[in-house]
Amino acid sequence: MVRSIKNPKKAKRKNKGSKKGEGTSSSIPSLPAKVWQPGVDNLEEGEELQCDPSAYNSLHAFHLGWPCLSFDIVRDALGLVRTEFPHSLYCVAGTQAEKASWNSIGIFKISNISGKKRQLVPTRSDDNDTDMDSNDSSDSDEGDENYGQGGSGLPVLQLRKVAHVGCVNRIRAMTQNPHICASWADTGHVQIWDFSSHLNALAESETEMGKGVSNVFTQAPLVKFGGHKDEGYAIDWSPLVPGRLVSGDCKNSIHLWEPQSGGTWNVDANPFIGHAASVEDLQWSPTEPHVFASCSVDGNIAIWDTRLGKSPATSFKAHNADVNVISWNRLASCMIASGSDDGTFSIRDLRLIKEGDPLVAHFEYHKHPVTSIEWSPHEASTLAVSSSDNQLTIWDLSLEKDEEEEAEFRATMKEQVNAPENLPPQLLFVHQGQKDLKELHWHTQIPGMLLSTAADGFNILMPSNLENTLPSAGA
């Protein structure tokens, strides 16, 4: 499948023209290029959005067959900070298949991800960006010149599948032992898997696998826990204690998992109870091994200390609607971000809890539910957000509006830029083109790279303007 990925903030509204008369054609004169304002502008008849390739250092699309609600990037041994194209990456992803028995967990490797280093003055190009399709090798290489510095041809997808009964609501790979993964199924079970054999096979092979109908491996999980009273979505591995895990369900219960010798886990049957409704997301503290945070449909965020019993250490109202997702900043551990069903997202400084609401920033840009939120692993003030409005946005909270700088920029660019007037100054980038966005993740080893999953597949993107906040990128 070749797709044209559109970026609404950089997209240009273009008149397509129409034909008149038999055997002759007359094109309507092209309208001046305008910057598309998501949620503000409407397309007129005969207009279309065009992606501006100069906005990206790399942009690719692929799919695994069934839609994927959740995935995770697997930490690899290819280098801690990688800035040179072409790139390779490993992921695990769960399916949302039509029938429960058709689901699987995909373990995949994508190699030969081409891209370009940012140019000081971007060159204009009307070529399409490079996409890839896991089921079709006939895609042309058209557009590779846009992203091909440091790589040539299309990315290569290698895929292995492991059978999974029920839809995978969420999946997470352990940071310290990335071949160990935990999955939340809509059957109500949390399972832990060892995918070392599949990751090893992918690492050793350079040939494309998983084209067409691929084999599905049958494998027993290391642990299958059925103690939750309902299905769930919340799950997180501790970044400090290898194997420590928490899982939360739609009946407001949170269970603590402690690793045992011999590759097993002890799951505390006595749950943590503190929310009045479904637990939607969980995040361990990046600095305190016994502390984690939770968010809920009840609109609250709770902070827990496993040494202090089964009730929250503190809890506060975070949003006026369901709190869908949270992210604890690993570079600035006092900061926690949350996204809500009403489209808003907020930033809180946990040092201010004793003074009341620790809210330090609140944004109402998105008009539909926030589905994923994650701090950058390389820049403490940068945050990525996805929403049901089909937008992935990137924010730099350190930015403030500079009237003088904006006036100078507009004067320099003159009629070439028709920039929206009322966008928040912290908004760095808007990416569009995926339908029903579900989850995003930054790559912790490739600065500036994000992956996102939606109803129509995955995107890999590296916005070019992120290099301003990532000095090491492209070095």
MIVEXVEX-581627 format. One line per 8 residues: number of its first residue (from 1); for each residue x, y, z of C-alpha. Coordinates in steps of 0.02 Angstrom, whole numbers. Layout:
# residues N
NUM> X/Y/Z | ...;
This chain:
# residues 475
1> 0/0/0 | 73/167/-53 | 1/310/47 | 25/496/44 | 56/556/220 | -12/730/246 | 54/855/373 | -82/983/408;
9> 26/1116/487 | 142/1116/337 | 12/1058/212 | -30/1171/67 | -206/1194/2 | -200/1171/-185 | -332/1190/-321 | -342/1032/-422;
17> -424/1110/-576 | -560/1035/-686 | -582/989/-868 | -709/1075/-979 | -769/1026/-1149 | -742/868/-1249 | -564/846/-1309 | -505/1008/-1230;
25> -459/1055/-1053 | -454/1216/-956 | -375/1222/-785 | -433/1341/-651 | -286/1451/-602 | -196/1387/-448 | -236/1474/-285 | -94/1541/-179;
33> -22/1409/-62 | -89/1422/116 | -42/1337/278 | -182/1219/330 | -258/1251/501 | -331/1088/571 | -503/1109/646 | -516/1285/572;
41> -503/1274/383 | -620/1179/268 | -578/1110/97 | -673/1189/-45 | -730/1089/-196 | -581/1045/-304 | -452/1075/-166 | -337/948/-87;
49> -202/944/46 | -22/917/-3 | 118/865/112 | 271/974/121 | 415/849/119 | 537/978/187 | 446/965/354 | 515/789/381;
57> 686/713/394 | 605/543/372 | 427/485/339 | 367/308/304 | 207/208/321 | 171/22/340 | 40/-97/406 | 35/-270/483;
65> -137/-325/425 | -263/-303/565 | -274/-136/655 | -161/-115/805 | -219/-30/966 | -51/-40/1053 | 133/-70/1016 | 301/-41/1098;
73> 475/-6/1033 | 597/-140/1088 | 764/-81/1155 | 904/-152/1048 | 1093/-170/1045 | 1124/-63/891 | 1183/90/987 | 1122/202/1127;
81> 1114/364/1024 | 1099/337/836 | 1096/486/719 | 1155/418/551 | 1037/351/417 | 988/219/372 | 908/163/536 | 840/-2/600;
89> 717/-34/740 | 623/-173/828 | 443/-172/892 | 307/-280/966 | 126/-247/920 | -43/-325/957 | -190/-343/839 | -374/-303/848;
97> -440/-440/734 | -617/-478/682 | -620/-640/782 | -534/-673/948 | -441/-825/880 | -368/-724/735 | -267/-608/847 | -80/-612/864;
105> 69/-518/931 | 184/-461/794 | 370/-452/829 | 450/-354/689 | 607/-272/628 | 613/-127/506 | 781/-94/426 | 846/25/292;
113> 743/171/357 | 809/310/247 | 809/494/287 | 897/657/267 | 993/778/373 | 910/945/393 | 960/1078/268 | 978/1258/325;
121> 872/1313/177 | 753/1170/129 | 742/1136/-56 | 571/1132/-136 | 512/963/-194 | 344/901/-257 | 389/716/-252 | 294/596/-143;
129> 369/531/17 | 426/352/33 | 299/230/101 | 312/45/121 | 189/-98/125 | 216/-258/223 | 114/-356/95 | 168/-282/-72;
137> 345/-277/-139 | 297/-190/-301 | 308/-14/-231 | 418/101/-334 | 563/197/-261 | 487/362/-315 | 520/493/-183 | 676/411/-112;
145> 776/565/-159 | 681/659/-24 | 732/543/115 | 871/441/38 | 1029/522/105 | 1109/384/204 | 996/251/130 | 925/190/-35;
153> 770/95/-83 | 621/56/27 | 629/4/209 | 624/-184/238 | 494/-257/356 | 529/-425/439 | 383/-495/537 | 351/-644/650;
161> 182/-678/731 | 136/-765/894 | -44/-819/921 | -138/-718/1052 | -317/-760/1104 | -418/-599/1108 | -381/-422/1056 | -220/-348/1126;
169> -277/-194/1223 | -100/-145/1269 | 75/-216/1257 | 237/-162/1340 | 417/-226/1327 | 528/-227/1481 | 667/-98/1468 | 801/-202/1555;
177> 757/-366/1468 | 670/-311/1308 | 631/-487/1250 | 508/-500/1396 | 339/-421/1355 | 174/-402/1446 | 6/-398/1356 | -169/-350/1413;
185> -306/-449/1323 | -489/-406/1308 | -521/-580/1379 | -471/-510/1550 | -300/-593/1555 | -128/-514/1577 | 10/-621/1503 | 200/-613/1504;
193> 295/-677/1354 | 474/-719/1308 | 506/-668/1128 | 695/-694/1130 | 692/-829/994 | 593/-717/876 | 701/-564/907 | 858/-668/880;
201> 788/-736/716 | 750/-560/656 | 923/-499/705 | 1007/-639/608 | 904/-622/450 | 915/-484/320 | 779/-554/206 | 601/-492/209;
209> 480/-604/303 | 295/-596/334 | 243/-556/156 | 70/-618/112 | 7/-752/230 | 144/-781/357 | 157/-920/484 | 85/-889/657;
217> 186/-970/796 | 97/-1052/941 | 187/-1012/1102 | 137/-1026/1285 | 158/-869/1392 | 274/-873/1542 | 130/-814/1651 | -57/-797/1622;
225> -146/-701/1760 | -335/-706/1771 | -357/-621/1938 | -424/-458/1868 | -614/-445/1876 | -625/-365/1704 | -519/-325/1553 | -402/-176/1560;
233> -281/-63/1469 | -163/0/1604 | 6/-84/1621 | 185/-28/1651 | 356/-103/1688 | 465/-21/1819 | 614/71/1743 | 713/43/1904;
241> 673/-136/1961 | 686/-266/1821 | 527/-368/1810 | 420/-264/1928 | 251/-230/1847 | 82/-153/1884 | -80/-190/1790 | -247/-101/1808;
249> -421/-148/1748 | -590/-73/1706 | -657/-118/1879 | -537/5/1967 | -414/-128/2030 | -224/-121/2015 | -115/-274/2044 | 71/-275/2084;
257> 184/-404/2002 | 351/-448/2082 | 480/-554/1987 | 537/-717/2065 | 686/-828/2030 | 664/-950/1888 | 575/-831/1772 | 409/-823/1865;
265> 309/-684/1947 | 212/-668/2108 | 53/-567/2080 | -21/-490/2236 | -201/-550/2243 | -247/-402/2355 | -267/-255/2234 | -233/-70/2258;
273> -401/19/2267 | -419/207/2258 | -513/254/2101 | -702/258/2082 | -698/198/1902 | -590/113/1770 | -400/130/1785 | -347/190/1612;
281> -157/206/1625 | -12/174/1743 | 164/247/1753 | 307/204/1871 | 410/345/1943 | 577/364/1851 | 668/394/2017 | 571/306/2157;
289> 564/116/2142 | 409/97/2252 | 307/241/2178 | 188/238/2031 | 47/346/1962 | -124/300/1894 | -262/391/1803 | -446/349/1790;
297> -614/379/1710 | -658/464/1875 | -553/613/1818 | -418/590/1949 | -233/552/1953 | -169/453/2103 | 9/432/2166 | 45/268/2256;
305> 186/204/2367 | 186/15/2376 | 263/24/2552 | 114/121/2620 | -27/-3/2594 | -163/-19/2462 | -227/161/2461 | -155/309/2365;
313> -23/417/2449 | -112/564/2367 | -244/595/2235 | -304/750/2143 | -432/801/2012 | -342/813/1846 | -479/838/1715 | -667/863/1703;
321> -681/707/1594 | -600/535/1586 | -411/539/1605 | -357/421/1466 | -167/427/1473 | -22/489/1579 | 165/506/1553 | 296/531/1688;
329> 443/635/1628 | 603/532/1646 | 716/682/1621 | 621/797/1740 | 545/677/1865 | 438/809/1950 | 332/830/1792 | 185/721/1742;
337> 74/745/1589 | -105/685/1567 | -226/678/1421 | -415/679/1434 | -570/622/1342 | -619/803/1313 | -464/833/1207 | -367/932/1336;
345> -198/888/1408 | -112/955/1562 | 60/965/1641 | 84/955/1829 | 233/984/1941 | 223/855/2081 | 329/965/2193 | 176/1077/2211;
353> 56/943/2274 | 64/1002/2455 | 9/1175/2398 | -147/1109/2311 | -170/1076/2126 | 5/1058/2049 | -57/1113/1877 | 72/1216/1781;
361> 4/1207/1602 | -161/1162/1519 | -193/1150/1331 | -359/1144/1239 | -293/1126/1061 | -366/953/1023 | -556/943/1011 | -571/753/1021;
369> -507/627/1150 | -321/618/1182 | -269/438/1149 | -83/442/1189 | 42/559/1271 | 229/537/1296 | 376/646/1349 | 528/646/1237;
377> 670/537/1304 | 798/663/1240 | 725/834/1281 | 642/867/1449 | 523/1001/1385 | 461/910/1229 | 300/810/1226 | 203/714/1092;
385> 14/694/1093 | -105/595/982 | -293/622/971 | -449/550/892 | -452/707/785 | -322/617/677 | -181/730/730 | -13/693/809;
393> 57/852/887 | 228/891/961 | 249/1025/1093 | 398/1114/1169 | 342/1184/1336 | 496/1294/1350 | 437/1404/1207 | 349/1569/1232;
401> 273/1688/1106 | 398/1816/1042 | 305/1953/949 | 463/2035/882 | 534/1871/816 | 368/1826/733 | 356/1997/649 | 533/1981/583;
409> 498/1806/517 | 340/1861/427 | 429/2011/351 | 569/1900/287 | 454/1769/212 | 322/1895/151 | 187/1812/47 | 270/1640/51;
417> 196/1603/222 | 16/1618/274 | 42/1559/453 | -109/1540/569 | -121/1679/697 | -185/1591/852 | -86/1429/867 | -6/1404/1039;
425> 178/1455/1035 | 224/1288/1115 | 156/1192/965 | 307/1132/866 | 233/1014/739 | 69/941/677 | 66/776/584 | -90/712/498;
433> -135/574/377 | -179/429/493 | -358/387/538 | -410/353/718 | -239/372/800 | -217/258/951 | -40/262/1018 | 130/343/990;
441> 305/313/1056 | 472/403/1042 | 621/294/999 | 736/306/1149 | 892/268/1046 | 857/370/889 | 834/554/936 | 685/636/852;
449> 604/476/787 | 423/435/828 | 311/289/783 | 121/296/787 | -17/170/759 | -191/201/692 | -337/110/613 | -251/116/444;
457> -76/66/498 | 87/136/564 | 189/291/527 | 374/321/560 | 415/505/565 | 558/622/606 | 505/805/598 | 648/913/536;
465> 620/1054/660 | 653/940/809 | 838/958/776 | 826/1128/859 | 795/1038/1023 | 909/891/985 | 1084/960/956 | 1160/787/935;
473> 1042/734/795 | 1122/718/626 | 1296/746/696;
